[in-house]
Amino acid sequence: MTGARRFRGDPYLKSCTARVVAVSARGIEPDRTVFAPRGGGQPGDTGRLHRADGVAVRIVDARQGEGPATVVHVPAPDAPALAVGDLVTAELDGGTVATPTGVSTPPCTYCPAWSWRR
C-alpha cells in the first residue's frame, strides 16, 4: 500500500499507523499518511512521526513525492533519524487540517463587493 493518502478518504483523520519505506535527503516517506502535501498555494501539513519506543520526529513540511500517491515528510533539522522499516504513527498538529479549507475560498464567492469580477 505504498503512498496511500489516508486524508483523501477522511479529511478529518488526524493520525494513522505507517511503515517507513524510504529515507533520503528530501525527507521520510511512509507507506501511508494523513499529511497532505503542499500544493496549489496551500502549505504542507505539519506534525510528528512517533516510533513505538517513544521517539518523536517533528515534521515541518509535507511535499509531493516522486510518485503520484507519495508524500515526503520533511523532518526538523534537529529531529532524530528514522530508518527504513520503522513502524510509526503519523500525527498531525492540531488545526492543520481545517485551517487551509477556509483559506482557499476566493473572496468573490462570498463578498458582494467582489461581484463585479464574476
Sequence and secondary structure as in RCSB ss.txt:
>XXXX:A:sequence
MTGARRFRGDPYLKSCTARVVAVSARGIEPDRTVFAPRGGGQPGDTGRLHRADGVAVRIVDARQGEGPATVVHVP
APDAPALAVGDLVTAELDGGTVATPTGVSTPPCTYCPAWSWRR
>XXXX:A:secstr
 TTEEHHHH TT  EEEEEEEEE SS EEESEES    BTTB    EEEEETTS EEEEEEEEE SSTT EEEEE
 TT     TT EEEEEE TTTTTHHHHHTS GGGT GGGGGG 
